[in-house]
Amino acid sequence: MNHPSPSGAAASSGHDEGVMQAHEGSLRSYLTGFALAAILTIIPFWLVMGHVIENRFATIVIVLVLAVVQIFVHIIYFLHLDTRSEGGWNMLAFIFSAVLVVIVLGASIWVLYNENMNMMPGMMPGTSQHQHSMPES
């Protein structure tokens, strides 16, 4: 980071330049990240479009696992977050944010599932609309 000098010209400190270089990736790391991200994108498309696995639940689990792996690829190769940068505080802040996102998403899915079960019982598989209706007289 450049700091203005009393004369108005920008001066840089060696510490700030070292920190900035630590956050920048090399061309090799960007290409590695791009190749991994492309592979981790192509595999789920192949699994889903080619109906490679008969079990639908297994396909969903594999796609979700590959999505999580791709998140880590983006974090490491494009965001350059690791335990060394900023003394590990960036990684700690990321982990805290990830935990919050998981809690919010999990709670949202739980609430929406329960809303769907309680408000629209005829729409769920295995139930009929006649189960919850009033008897006709």
OpenMM code with the backbone's topology and positions (N, CA, C; nanometers):
from openmm import Vec3, app, unit

residues = "MET ASN HIS PRO SER PRO SER GLY ALA ALA ALA SER SER GLY HIS ASP GLU GLY VAL MET GLN ALA HIS GLU GLY SER LEU ARG SER TYR LEU THR GLY PHE ALA LEU ALA ALA ILE LEU THR ILE ILE PRO PHE TRP LEU VAL MET GLY HIS VAL ILE GLU ASN ARG PHE ALA THR ILE VAL ILE VAL LEU VAL LEU ALA VAL VAL GLN ILE PHE VAL HIS ILE ILE TYR PHE LEU HIS LEU ASP THR ARG SER GLU GLY GLY TRP ASN MET LEU ALA PHE ILE PHE SER ALA VAL LEU VAL VAL ILE VAL LEU GLY ALA SER ILE TRP VAL LEU TYR ASN GLU ASN MET ASN MET MET PRO GLY MET MET PRO GLY THR SER GLN HIS GLN HIS SER MET PRO GLU SER".split()
positions = [
    Vec3(0.0859, -0.1170, 0.0000),
    Vec3(0.0000, 0.0000, 0.0000),
    Vec3(0.0893, 0.1217, 0.0000),
    Vec3(0.0520, 0.2185, -0.0746),
    Vec3(0.1288, 0.3413, -0.0844),
    Vec3(0.0765, 0.4430, 0.0141),
    Vec3(0.1711, 0.5107, 0.0797),
    Vec3(0.1348, 0.6168, 0.1719),
    Vec3(0.1832, 0.7487, 0.1142),
    Vec3(0.1016, 0.8510, 0.1193),
    Vec3(0.1472, 0.9790, 0.0656),
    Vec3(0.2551, 1.0388, 0.1546),
    Vec3(0.3566, 1.0926, 0.0922),
    Vec3(0.4627, 1.1599, 0.1648),
    Vec3(0.4235, 1.3057, 0.1851),
    Vec3(0.4948, 1.3781, 0.2715),
    Vec3(0.4625, 1.5195, 0.2912),
    Vec3(0.4698, 1.5990, 0.1615),
    Vec3(0.5487, 1.5540, 0.0656),
    Vec3(0.5577, 1.6288, -0.0604),
    Vec3(0.4433, 1.5924, -0.1547),
    Vec3(0.3597, 1.4985, -0.1193),
    Vec3(0.2464, 1.4609, -0.2034),
    Vec3(0.2741, 1.3399, -0.2894),
    Vec3(0.3974, 1.2957, -0.3020),
    Vec3(0.4305, 1.1783, -0.3823),
    Vec3(0.4029, 1.0532, -0.3009),
    Vec3(0.3641, 0.9484, -0.3685),
    Vec3(0.3335, 0.8228, -0.3006),
    Vec3(0.4618, 0.7507, -0.2666),
    Vec3(0.4702, 0.7059, -0.1435),
    Vec3(0.5850, 0.6270, -0.0992),
    Vec3(0.5322, 0.4928, -0.0518),
    Vec3(0.6092, 0.3896, -0.0708),
    Vec3(0.5636, 0.2573, -0.0296),
    Vec3(0.6565, 0.2039, 0.0773),
    Vec3(0.5990, 0.1209, 0.1626),
    Vec3(0.6798, 0.0558, 0.2653),
    Vec3(0.7037, -0.0876, 0.2238),
    Vec3(0.8146, -0.1422, 0.2632),
    Vec3(0.8495, -0.2783, 0.2253),
    Vec3(0.7560, -0.3810, 0.2846),
    Vec3(0.7059, -0.3559, 0.4049),
    Vec3(0.6146, -0.4511, 0.4688),
    Vec3(0.4855, -0.4649, 0.3907),
    Vec3(0.4276, -0.3536, 0.3479),
    Vec3(0.3016, -0.3590, 0.2734),
    Vec3(0.3187, -0.4293, 0.1396),
    Vec3(0.4307, -0.4077, 0.0729),
    Vec3(0.4521, -0.4756, -0.0549),
    Vec3(0.4650, -0.6257, -0.0347),
    Vec3(0.5309, -0.6669, 0.0737),
    Vec3(0.5431, -0.8101, 0.1018),
    Vec3(0.4087, -0.8731, 0.1298),
    Vec3(0.3214, -0.8010, 0.2002),
    Vec3(0.1874, -0.8528, 0.2286),
    Vec3(0.1073, -0.8626, 0.1002),
    Vec3(0.1193, -0.7604, 0.0138),
    Vec3(0.0444, -0.7632, -0.1116),
    Vec3(0.0925, -0.8774, -0.2008),
    Vec3(0.2246, -0.9024, -0.2048),
    Vec3(0.2740, -1.0116, -0.2877),
    Vec3(0.2308, -1.1463, -0.2333),
    Vec3(0.2140, -1.1560, -0.1005),
    Vec3(0.1691, -1.2827, -0.0427),
    Vec3(0.0265, -1.3149, -0.0852),
    Vec3(-0.0560, -1.2122, -0.1107),
    Vec3(-0.1948, -1.2349, -0.1506),
    Vec3(-0.2098, -1.2581, -0.2999),
    Vec3(-0.1087, -1.2246, -0.3790),
    Vec3(-0.1174, -1.2435, -0.5223),
    Vec3(-0.0737, -1.3845, -0.5575),
    Vec3(-0.1417, -1.4438, -0.6518),
    Vec3(-0.1049, -1.5765, -0.6949),
    Vec3(-0.0208, -1.5692, -0.8203),
    Vec3(0.0432, -1.6779, -0.8492),
    Vec3(0.1210, -1.6848, -0.9715),
    Vec3(0.0315, -1.7337, -1.0844),
    Vec3(0.0827, -1.7186, -1.2056),
    Vec3(0.0066, -1.7662, -1.3217),
    Vec3(-0.0161, -1.9164, -1.3111),
    Vec3(0.0833, -1.9874, -1.2603),
    Vec3(0.0705, -2.1327, -1.2453),
    Vec3(-0.0410, -2.1687, -1.1476),
    Vec3(-0.0507, -2.0952, -1.0361),
    Vec3(-0.1561, -2.1276, -0.9391),
    Vec3(-0.2942, -2.0944, -0.9956),
    Vec3(-0.3040, -1.9839, -1.0720),
    Vec3(-0.4339, -1.9523, -1.1335),
    Vec3(-0.4737, -2.0584, -1.2365),
    Vec3(-0.3771, -2.1036, -1.3167),
    Vec3(-0.4088, -2.2060, -1.4168),
    Vec3(-0.4450, -2.3388, -1.3502),
    Vec3(-0.3748, -2.3718, -1.2416),
    Vec3(-0.4083, -2.4937, -1.1677),
    Vec3(-0.5491, -2.4841, -1.1107),
    Vec3(-0.5818, -2.3688, -1.0526),
    Vec3(-0.7163, -2.3484, -0.9989),
    Vec3(-0.8226, -2.3555, -1.1072),
    Vec3(-0.7921, -2.2957, -1.2226),
    Vec3(-0.8883, -2.2988, -1.3329),
    Vec3(-0.9104, -2.4417, -1.3814),
    Vec3(-0.8016, -2.5184, -1.3958),
    Vec3(-0.8151, -2.6567, -1.4435),
    Vec3(-0.8944, -2.7412, -1.3444),
    Vec3(-0.8640, -2.7256, -1.2155),
    Vec3(-0.9389, -2.8020, -1.1146),
    Vec3(-1.0858, -2.7618, -1.1124),
    Vec3(-1.1127, -2.6315, -1.1222),
    Vec3(-1.2515, -2.5849, -1.1217),
    Vec3(-1.3270, -2.6373, -1.2438),
    Vec3(-1.2604, -2.6383, -1.3588),
    Vec3(-1.3263, -2.6894, -1.4797),
    Vec3(-1.3561, -2.8385, -1.4666),
    Vec3(-1.2594, -2.9137, -1.4144),
    Vec3(-1.2807, -3.0580, -1.3964),
    Vec3(-1.3935, -3.0838, -1.2967),
    Vec3(-1.3934, -3.0047, -1.1873),
    Vec3(-1.4967, -3.0228, -1.0853),
    Vec3(-1.6335, -2.9742, -1.1317),
    Vec3(-1.6391, -2.9018, -1.2412),
    Vec3(-1.7663, -2.8624, -1.3016),
    Vec3(-1.8121, -2.9652, -1.4045),
    Vec3(-1.7183, -3.0181, -1.4803),
    Vec3(-1.7520, -3.1127, -1.5874),
    Vec3(-1.8014, -3.2462, -1.5304),
    Vec3(-1.7399, -3.2918, -1.4234),
    Vec3(-1.7780, -3.4222, -1.3662),
    Vec3(-1.9252, -3.4245, -1.3235),
    Vec3(-1.9768, -3.3257, -1.2503),
    Vec3(-2.1202, -3.3292, -1.2157),
    Vec3(-2.2113, -3.3221, -1.3381),
    Vec3(-2.1733, -3.2405, -1.4388),
    Vec3(-2.2542, -3.2366, -1.5607),
    Vec3(-2.2580, -3.3738, -1.6258),
    Vec3(-2.1445, -3.4404, -1.6320),
    Vec3(-2.1377, -3.5733, -1.6916),
    Vec3(-2.2224, -3.6732, -1.6122),
    Vec3(-2.2137, -3.6650, -1.4783),
    Vec3(-2.2919, -3.7573, -1.3953),
    Vec3(-2.4415, -3.7376, -1.4144),
    Vec3(-2.4855, -3.6126, -1.4222),
    Vec3(-2.6287, -3.5849, -1.4308),
    Vec3(-2.6806, -3.6036, -1.5731),
    Vec3(-2.6115, -3.5480, -1.6705),
    Vec3(-2.6615, -3.5540, -1.8076),
    Vec3(-2.6505, -3.6946, -1.8677),
    Vec3(-2.5489, -3.7702, -1.8274),
    Vec3(-2.5299, -3.9042, -1.8821),
    Vec3(-2.5990, -4.0128, -1.8031),
    Vec3(-2.6640, -3.9764, -1.6911),
    Vec3(-2.7307, -4.0756, -1.6050),
    Vec3(-2.6348, -4.1906, -1.5751),
    Vec3(-2.5153, -4.1544, -1.5327),
    Vec3(-2.4091, -4.2525, -1.5100),
    Vec3(-2.4415, -4.3422, -1.3913),
    Vec3(-2.4945, -4.2849, -1.2855),
    Vec3(-2.5258, -4.3609, -1.1642),
    Vec3(-2.6775, -4.3777, -1.1561),
    Vec3(-2.7212, -4.5017, -1.1354),
    Vec3(-2.8650, -4.5295, -1.1306),
    Vec3(-2.9313, -4.4682, -1.0078),
    Vec3(-2.8600, -4.4715, -0.8947),
    Vec3(-2.9167, -4.4218, -0.7695),
    Vec3(-2.9142, -4.2687, -0.7699),
    Vec3(-3.0328, -4.2093, -0.7640),
    Vec3(-3.0442, -4.0638, -0.7699),
    Vec3(-2.9837, -3.9973, -0.6464),
    Vec3(-3.0038, -4.0580, -0.5286),
    Vec3(-2.9506, -4.0016, -0.4048),
    Vec3(-2.7976, -4.0011, -0.4066),
    Vec3(-2.7376, -4.1077, -0.4579),
    Vec3(-2.5914, -4.1133, -0.4664),
    Vec3(-2.5384, -4.0053, -0.5599),
    Vec3(-2.6083, -3.9816, -0.6702),
    Vec3(-2.5668, -3.8763, -0.7624),
    Vec3(-2.5717, -3.7403, -0.6946),
    Vec3(-2.6775, -3.7152, -0.6195),
    Vec3(-2.6902, -3.5870, -0.5493),
    Vec3(-2.5775, -3.5691, -0.4487),
    Vec3(-2.5477, -3.6746, -0.3744),
    Vec3(-2.4400, -3.6659, -0.2737),
    Vec3(-2.3053, -3.6400, -0.3412),
    Vec3(-2.2788, -3.7090, -0.4509),
    Vec3(-2.1514, -3.6895, -0.5211),
    Vec3(-2.1410, -3.5469, -0.5751),
    Vec3(-2.2488, -3.4952, -0.6321),
    Vec3(-2.2480, -3.3585, -0.6842),
    Vec3(-2.2253, -3.2584, -0.5710),
    Vec3(-2.2884, -3.2807, -0.4558),
    Vec3(-2.2679, -3.1900, -0.3425),
    Vec3(-2.1246, -3.1960, -0.2907),
    Vec3(-2.0679, -3.3152, -0.2847),
    Vec3(-1.9283, -3.3282, -0.2394),
    Vec3(-1.8347, -3.2565, -0.3368),
    Vec3(-1.8579, -3.2734, -0.4665),
    Vec3(-1.7747, -3.2042, -0.5653),
    Vec3(-1.7921, -3.0532, -0.5558),
    Vec3(-1.9112, -3.0077, -0.5212),
    Vec3(-1.9333, -2.8634, -0.5038),
    Vec3(-1.8539, -2.8098, -0.3854),
    Vec3(-1.8501, -2.8857, -0.2783),
    Vec3(-1.7721, -2.8429, -0.1611),
    Vec3(-1.6228, -2.8407, -0.1946),
    Vec3(-1.5770, -2.9414, -0.2680),
    Vec3(-1.4361, -2.9439, -0.3082),
    Vec3(-1.4053, -2.8233, -0.3963),
    Vec3(-1.4994, -2.7891, -0.4840),
    Vec3(-1.4768, -2.6734, -0.5709),
    Vec3(-1.4731, -2.5430, -0.4910),
    Vec3(-1.5509, -2.5348, -0.3863),
    Vec3(-1.5440, -2.4162, -0.3001),
    Vec3(-1.4035, -2.4016, -0.2423),
    Vec3(-1.3465, -2.5116, -0.1963),
    Vec3(-1.2111, -2.5056, -0.1410),
    Vec3(-1.1078, -2.4712, -0.2485),
    Vec3(-1.1274, -2.5207, -0.3702),
    Vec3(-1.0361, -2.4849, -0.4792),
    Vec3(-1.0407, -2.3346, -0.5026),
    Vec3(-1.1590, -2.2763, -0.5040),
    Vec3(-1.1706, -2.1318, -0.5243),
    Vec3(-1.1067, -2.0553, -0.4094),
    Vec3(-1.1261, -2.1033, -0.2889),
    Vec3(-1.0695, -2.0342, -0.1723),
    Vec3(-0.9173, -2.0359, -0.1776),
    Vec3(-0.8608, -2.1486, -0.2114),
    Vec3(-0.7157, -2.1623, -0.2086),
    Vec3(-0.6506, -2.0953, -0.3295),
    Vec3(-0.7009, -2.1212, -0.4501),
    Vec3(-0.6315, -2.0757, -0.5704),
    Vec3(-0.6732, -1.9368, -0.6178),
    Vec3(-0.7926, -1.8914, -0.5856),
    Vec3(-0.8359, -1.7611, -0.6351),
    Vec3(-0.8453, -1.6569, -0.5241),
    Vec3(-0.8894, -1.6956, -0.4062),
    Vec3(-0.8974, -1.5999, -0.2957),
    Vec3(-0.7702, -1.5980, -0.2120),
    Vec3(-0.6858, -1.6990, -0.2288),
    Vec3(-0.5565, -1.7091, -0.1603),
    Vec3(-0.5723, -1.7026, -0.0088),
    Vec3(-0.6762, -1.7643, 0.0424),
    Vec3(-0.6934, -1.7717, 0.1870),
    Vec3(-0.6239, -1.8968, 0.2376),
    Vec3(-0.5358, -1.8796, 0.3300),
    Vec3(-0.4718, -1.9927, 0.3942),
    Vec3(-0.4402, -1.9540, 0.5381),
    Vec3(-0.3815, -2.0450, 0.6097),
    Vec3(-0.3553, -2.0197, 0.7522),
    Vec3(-0.2386, -1.9237, 0.7726),
    Vec3(-0.1596, -1.8955, 0.6687),
    Vec3(-0.0442, -1.8067, 0.6822),
    Vec3(-0.0791, -1.6603, 0.6617),
    Vec3(-0.1786, -1.6313, 0.5755),
    Vec3(-0.2077, -1.4921, 0.5445),
    Vec3(-0.2746, -1.4235, 0.6631),
    Vec3(-0.2279, -1.3043, 0.6929),
    Vec3(-0.2807, -1.2212, 0.8021),
    Vec3(-0.2778, -1.2955, 0.9351),
    Vec3(-0.1810, -1.3801, 0.9537),
    Vec3(-0.1672, -1.4533, 1.0787),
    Vec3(-0.2789, -1.5528, 1.1048),
    Vec3(-0.3466, -1.5950, 1.0004),
    Vec3(-0.4533, -1.6927, 1.0156),
    Vec3(-0.5893, -1.6309, 1.0427),
    Vec3(-0.5966, -1.4991, 1.0583),
    Vec3(-0.7246, -1.4351, 1.0882),
    Vec3(-0.8208, -1.4415, 0.9708),
    Vec3(-0.7687, -1.4354, 0.8489),
    Vec3(-0.8569, -1.4465, 0.7318),
    Vec3(-0.9253, -1.5825, 0.7290),
    Vec3(-0.8485, -1.6873, 0.7555),
    Vec3(-0.9068, -1.8214, 0.7547),
    Vec3(-1.0070, -1.8378, 0.8687),
    Vec3(-0.9742, -1.7829, 0.9843),
    Vec3(-1.0662, -1.7911, 1.0980),
    Vec3(-1.1975, -1.7171, 1.0678),
    Vec3(-1.1866, -1.6004, 1.0055),
    Vec3(-1.3067, -1.5256, 0.9676),
    Vec3(-1.3875, -1.6016, 0.8626),
    Vec3(-1.3176, -1.6683, 0.7713),
    Vec3(-1.3882, -1.7463, 0.6696),
    Vec3(-1.4611, -1.8647, 0.7321),
    Vec3(-1.3960, -1.9339, 0.8229),
    Vec3(-1.4596, -2.0491, 0.8879),
    Vec3(-1.5820, -2.0039, 0.9669),
    Vec3(-1.5708, -1.8924, 1.0376),
    Vec3(-1.6854, -1.8388, 1.1114),
    Vec3(-1.7999, -1.8054, 1.0156),
    Vec3(-1.7669, -1.7432, 0.9035),
    Vec3(-1.8705, -1.7093, 0.8045),
    Vec3(-1.9329, -1.8349, 0.7460),
    Vec3(-1.8519, -1.9359, 0.7195),
    Vec3(-1.9046, -2.0599, 0.6630),
    Vec3(-2.0001, -2.1286, 0.7609),
    Vec3(-1.9650, -2.1274, 0.8885),
    Vec3(-2.0537, -2.1872, 0.9892),
    Vec3(-2.1870, -2.1129, 0.9929),
    Vec3(-2.1818, -1.9805, 0.9868),
    Vec3(-2.3061, -1.9025, 0.9865),
    Vec3(-2.3907, -1.9321, 0.8632),
    Vec3(-2.3262, -1.9436, 0.7482),
    Vec3(-2.4008, -1.9730, 0.6247),
    Vec3(-2.4653, -2.1107, 0.6333),
    Vec3(-2.3938, -2.2089, 0.6859),
    Vec3(-2.4506, -2.3444, 0.7002),
    Vec3(-2.5704, -2.3421, 0.7945),
    Vec3(-2.5589, -2.2682, 0.9045),
    Vec3(-2.6708, -2.2599, 0.9993),
    Vec3(-2.7913, -2.1928, 0.9335),
    Vec3(-2.7690, -2.0837, 0.8629),
    Vec3(-2.8801, -2.0123, 0.7993),
    Vec3(-2.9442, -2.0984, 0.6910),
    Vec3(-2.8628, -2.1627, 0.6076),
    Vec3(-2.9186, -2.2464, 0.5015),
    Vec3(-2.9916, -2.3673, 0.5590),
    Vec3(-2.9309, -2.4319, 0.6574),
    Vec3(-2.9957, -2.5476, 0.7190),
    Vec3(-3.1272, -2.5104, 0.7849),
    Vec3(-3.1303, -2.4000, 0.8565),
    Vec3(-3.2542, -2.3564, 0.9212),
    Vec3(-3.3584, -2.3183, 0.8173),
    Vec3(-3.3162, -2.2549, 0.7086),
    Vec3(-3.4118, -2.2171, 0.6040),
    Vec3(-3.4728, -2.3402, 0.5389),
    Vec3(-3.3893, -2.4393, 0.5097),
    Vec3(-3.4407, -2.5619, 0.4486),
    Vec3(-3.5359, -2.6326, 0.5448),
    Vec3(-3.5002, -2.6370, 0.6718),
    Vec3(-3.5864, -2.7004, 0.7722),
    Vec3(-3.7206, -2.6277, 0.7828),
    Vec3(-3.7187, -2.4941, 0.7864),
    Vec3(-3.8427, -2.4172, 0.7967),
    Vec3(-3.9281, -2.4374, 0.6725),
    Vec3(-3.8678, -2.4292, 0.5546),
    Vec3(-3.9461, -2.4448, 0.4320),
    Vec3(-4.0031, -2.5860, 0.4198),
    Vec3(-3.9276, -2.6868, 0.4610),
    Vec3(-3.9781, -2.8238, 0.4559),
    Vec3(-4.0980, -2.8392, 0.5484),
    Vec3(-4.0867, -2.7871, 0.6697),
    Vec3(-4.1989, -2.7970, 0.7634),
    Vec3(-4.3188, -2.7154, 0.7180),
    Vec3(-4.2955, -2.6002, 0.6601),
    Vec3(-4.4060, -2.5216, 0.6040),
    Vec3(-4.4762, -2.6004, 0.4942),
    Vec3(-4.4003, -2.6640, 0.4095),
    Vec3(-4.4590, -2.7410, 0.3012),
    Vec3(-4.5371, -2.8602, 0.3550),
    Vec3(-4.4848, -2.9268, 0.4568),
    Vec3(-4.5539, -3.0424, 0.5155),
    Vec3(-4.6830, -3.0006, 0.5851),
    Vec3(-4.6828, -2.8880, 0.6532),
    Vec3(-4.7992, -2.8479, 0.7317),
    Vec3(-4.9012, -2.7668, 0.6532),
    Vec3(-4.8570, -2.6938, 0.5541),
    Vec3(-4.9493, -2.6070, 0.4812),
    Vec3(-5.0022, -2.6719, 0.3539),
    Vec3(-4.9288, -2.7657, 0.2947),
    Vec3(-4.9689, -2.8261, 0.1687),
    Vec3(-4.9548, -2.9775, 0.1785),
    Vec3(-5.0359, -3.0440, 0.2639),
    Vec3(-5.0176, -3.1886, 0.2838),
    Vec3(-5.0471, -3.2709, 0.1591),
    Vec3(-5.1299, -3.2257, 0.0702),
    Vec3(-5.1632, -3.3027, -0.0497),
    Vec3(-5.0543, -3.3011, -0.1538),
    Vec3(-4.9582, -3.2111, -0.1397),
    Vec3(-4.8516, -3.1978, -0.2391),
    Vec3(-4.7344, -3.2929, -0.2122),
    Vec3(-4.7242, -3.3473, -0.0912),
    Vec3(-4.6117, -3.4346, -0.0579),
    Vec3(-4.6371, -3.5738, -0.1139),
    Vec3(-4.5323, -3.6423, -0.1609),
    Vec3(-4.5499, -3.7783, -0.2118),
    Vec3(-4.5933, -3.8730, -0.0999),
    Vec3(-4.6849, -3.9632, -0.1329),
    Vec3(-4.7318, -4.0609, -0.0360),
    Vec3(-4.8516, -4.0150, 0.0426),
    Vec3(-4.8951, -3.8926, 0.0233),
    Vec3(-5.0135, -3.8441, 0.0930),
    Vec3(-5.1205, -3.8120, -0.0091),
    Vec3(-5.2419, -3.8188, 0.0357),
    Vec3(-5.3512, -3.7810, -0.0527),
    Vec3(-5.4244, -3.6629, 0.0089),
    Vec3(-5.4969, -3.5915, -0.0733),
    Vec3(-5.5686, -3.4755, -0.0240),
    Vec3(-5.6859, -3.5150, 0.0626),
    Vec3(-5.7318, -3.6409, 0.0485),
    Vec3(-5.8477, -3.6846, 0.1240),
    Vec3(-5.8133, -3.7193, 0.2680),
    Vec3(-5.6840, -3.7356, 0.3000),
    Vec3(-5.6448, -3.7686, 0.4357),
    Vec3(-5.6786, -3.6566, 0.5329),
    Vec3(-5.6616, -3.5334, 0.4903),
    Vec3(-5.6767, -3.4211, 0.5809),
    Vec3(-5.8058, -3.3424, 0.5576),
    Vec3(-5.8908, -3.3908, 0.4713),
    Vec3(-6.0137, -3.3162, 0.4456),
    Vec3(-6.1242, -3.3604, 0.5415),
    Vec3(-6.2221, -3.2779, 0.5542),
    Vec3(-6.3350, -3.3068, 0.6409),
    Vec3(-6.4214, -3.4138, 0.5753),
    Vec3(-6.4808, -3.5044, 0.6554),
    Vec3(-6.5687, -3.6073, 0.5969),
    Vec3(-6.6951, -3.5421, 0.5397),
    Vec3(-6.7388, -3.5978, 0.4266),
    Vec3(-6.8580, -3.5452, 0.3630),
    Vec3(-6.9808, -3.6059, 0.4285),
    Vec3(-7.0841, -3.5292, 0.4450),
    Vec3(-7.2058, -3.5815, 0.5064),
    Vec3(-7.3173, -3.5923, 0.4065),
] * unit.nanometer
topology = app.Topology()
chain = topology.addChain("A")
for resn in residues:
    res = topology.addResidue(resn, chain)
    for name in ("N", "CA", "C"):
        topology.addAtom(name, app.Element.getBySymbol(name[0]), res)
